[in-house]
Amino acid sequence: MEGMEQERRQKVLTITVPSYNVEAYLEECLDSFLCEEVMEDIEVLVVNDGSTDSTADIASRYEKLYPRTFRLITKENGGHGSTINTGVKEACGCYFKVVDGDDWVDAASFVRLVNYLKGRPADIVASNYTWIDHATKRPTSRQEYPYQNIEYGKIYPFADIVGKAFIDMHAMTIKTDLIRKANTPIDEHTFYVDMEFVAFPIPYVETVTFFEDAVYQYRLGLPGQSMSIQKMQKNMKNHMRVLMRLNHYYHQVEKGLSKDKKTYINTVVASMLTSQIKIYVSFPLGSGMRKEAMRLEAYFYRHNREAFELVKNPAVILMRKTRYLAFPLVVAAFKGRRSSF
């Protein structure tokens, strides 16, 4: 047991795999980490979030076959945030990455990433990723906003990337110690906590580098996916909860932050604010959502002007310029335009 603990302490990277009823996809996910070149350098923590299917049995099989790489942690259901909190608590890798149990990594790119991490290149290593259409199994794009105006492999001071790049959860590999320094658990029993994972460590990040390979493979279009319009509408209060938690966090830490870090965290807040307005717009006219949108906008105008002004969505800007008289036009334009956010 002591030898096993020593091996776990020497890992380069911890991958936390949040897993809730993912029996149909988990093997593909875990198989993608079976790369002999780096298996001694990684630990894969499969955090079973109270699944009622065979998720735990599948993970247990990998743990038995590859005990130095895979570890099953079973807990009561607490939501995506709780699985990440558990992973951070249990992690023994210098770096930390989240790969959901219904997604996977490109094996060759993953090997190159792990080897790159061995040099401890920066606090955050941001890699590209690919959206994979669940129905066709074909890539839809590398990512919605691929990195531009940056040099791959260069170590940037954090301030130099603000306004040039935004690093979301699928792209992020971060030093584990920085998440722990933040000492701010992610919300549990709620959706849309990815942005909390992205924002909370920022006060402690000093350097960033970019890795060109598309490592993460994101499965798009699963039935019931949380980013579908229907799910966003159903879970609107969850989304608002995360938005306000992020806004509260910004005000909690802003006094000790540089201007660049304030702007970056408020960019996260602005992104969530934009998405909340989109949720309101996705409802039919007559649902009372115009008033909700105006009330929310007024709150941020008074209480976090920077986040308010960082919203760049053309439809939101149009509505603001017309004092939300253009709301019906935006609702009509949004209707049927796409099936997810």
Secondary structure in CASP SS format (residue, H / E / C, confidence):
PFRMAT SS
TARGET T0000
AUTHOR 0000-0000-0000
METHOD secondary structure of the structure
MODEL  1
M C 1.00
E H 1.00
G H 1.00
M H 1.00
E H 1.00
Q H 1.00
E H 1.00
R H 1.00
R H 1.00
Q C 1.00
K C 1.00
V C 1.00
L E 1.00
T E 1.00
I E 1.00
T E 1.00
V E 1.00
P E 1.00
S E 1.00
Y C 1.00
N C 1.00
V C 1.00
E C 1.00
A C 1.00
Y C 1.00
L H 1.00
E H 1.00
E H 1.00
C H 1.00
L H 1.00
D H 1.00
S C 1.00
F C 1.00
L C 1.00
C C 1.00
E C 1.00
E C 1.00
V C 1.00
M C 1.00
E C 1.00
D C 1.00
I E 1.00
E E 1.00
V E 1.00
L E 1.00
V E 1.00
V E 1.00
N E 1.00
D E 1.00
G C 1.00
S C 1.00
T C 1.00
D C 1.00
S C 1.00
T H 1.00
A H 1.00
D H 1.00
I H 1.00
A H 1.00
S H 1.00
R H 1.00
Y H 1.00
E H 1.00
K H 1.00
L H 1.00
Y C 1.00
P C 1.00
R C 1.00
T C 1.00
F E 1.00
R E 1.00
L E 1.00
I E 1.00
T E 1.00
K E 1.00
E C 1.00
N C 1.00
G C 1.00
G C 1.00
H H 1.00
G H 1.00
S H 1.00
T H 1.00
I H 1.00
N H 1.00
T H 1.00
G H 1.00
V H 1.00
K H 1.00
E H 1.00
A C 1.00
C C 1.00
G C 1.00
C C 1.00
Y E 1.00
F E 1.00
K E 1.00
V E 1.00
V C 1.00
D C 1.00
G C 1.00
D C 1.00
D C 1.00
W E 1.00
V E 1.00
D C 1.00
A H 1.00
A H 1.00
S H 1.00
F H 1.00
V H 1.00
R H 1.00
L H 1.00
V H 1.00
N H 1.00
Y H 1.00
L H 1.00
K C 1.00
G C 1.00
R C 1.00
P C 1.00
A C 1.00
D C 1.00
I E 1.00
V E 1.00
A E 1.00
S E 1.00
N E 1.00
Y E 1.00
T E 1.00
W E 1.00
I E 1.00
D E 1.00
H C 1.00
A C 1.00
T C 1.00
K C 1.00
R C 1.00
P E 1.00
T E 1.00
S E 1.00
R C 1.00
Q C 1.00
E C 1.00
Y C 1.00
P C 1.00
Y C 1.00
Q C 1.00
N C 1.00
I C 1.00
E C 1.00
Y C 1.00
G C 1.00
K C 1.00
I E 1.00
Y E 1.00
P E 1.00
F H 1.00
A H 1.00
D H 1.00
I H 1.00
V C 1.00
G C 1.00
K C 1.00
A C 1.00
F C 1.00
I C 1.00
D C 1.00
M C 1.00
H C 1.00
A C 1.00
M E 1.00
T E 1.00
I E 1.00
K E 1.00
T H 1.00
D H 1.00
L H 1.00
I H 1.00
R H 1.00
K H 1.00
A H 1.00
N C 1.00
T C 1.00
P C 1.00
I C 1.00
D C 1.00
E C 1.00
H C 1.00
T C 1.00
F C 1.00
Y C 1.00
V C 1.00
D H 1.00
M H 1.00
E H 1.00
F H 1.00
V H 1.00
A H 1.00
F C 1.00
P C 1.00
I H 1.00
P H 1.00
Y H 1.00
V C 1.00
E C 1.00
T E 1.00
V E 1.00
T E 1.00
F E 1.00
F E 1.00
E E 1.00
D E 1.00
A E 1.00
V E 1.00
Y E 1.00
Q E 1.00
Y E 1.00
R E 1.00
L E 1.00
G C 1.00
L C 1.00
P C 1.00
G C 1.00
Q C 1.00
S C 1.00
M C 1.00
S E 1.00
I H 1.00
Q H 1.00
K H 1.00
M H 1.00
Q H 1.00
K H 1.00
N C 1.00
M H 1.00
K H 1.00
N H 1.00
H H 1.00
M H 1.00
R H 1.00
V H 1.00
L H 1.00
M H 1.00
R H 1.00
L H 1.00
N H 1.00
H H 1.00
Y H 1.00
Y H 1.00
H H 1.00
Q H 1.00
V H 1.00
E H 1.00
K H 1.00
G H 1.00
L C 1.00
S C 1.00
K H 1.00
D H 1.00
K H 1.00
K H 1.00
T H 1.00
Y H 1.00
I H 1.00
N H 1.00
T H 1.00
V H 1.00
V H 1.00
A H 1.00
S H 1.00
M H 1.00
L H 1.00
T H 1.00
S H 1.00
Q H 1.00
I H 1.00
K H 1.00
I H 1.00
Y H 1.00
V H 1.00
S H 1.00
F C 1.00
P C 1.00
L C 1.00
G C 1.00
S C 1.00
G C 1.00
M H 1.00
R H 1.00
K H 1.00
E H 1.00
A H 1.00
M H 1.00
R H 1.00
L H 1.00
E H 1.00
A H 1.00
Y H 1.00
F H 1.00
Y H 1.00
R H 1.00
H H 1.00
N C 1.00
R H 1.00
E H 1.00
A H 1.00
F H 1.00
E H 1.00
L H 1.00
V C 1.00
K C 1.00
N C 1.00
P H 1.00
A H 1.00
V H 1.00
I H 1.00
L H 1.00
M H 1.00
R H 1.00
K H 1.00
T C 1.00
R C 1.00
Y C 1.00
L C 1.00
A C 1.00
F H 1.00
P H 1.00
L H 1.00
V H 1.00
V H 1.00
A H 1.00
A H 1.00
F H 1.00
K C 1.00
G C 1.00
R C 1.00
R C 1.00
S C 1.00
S E 1.00
F C 1.00
END
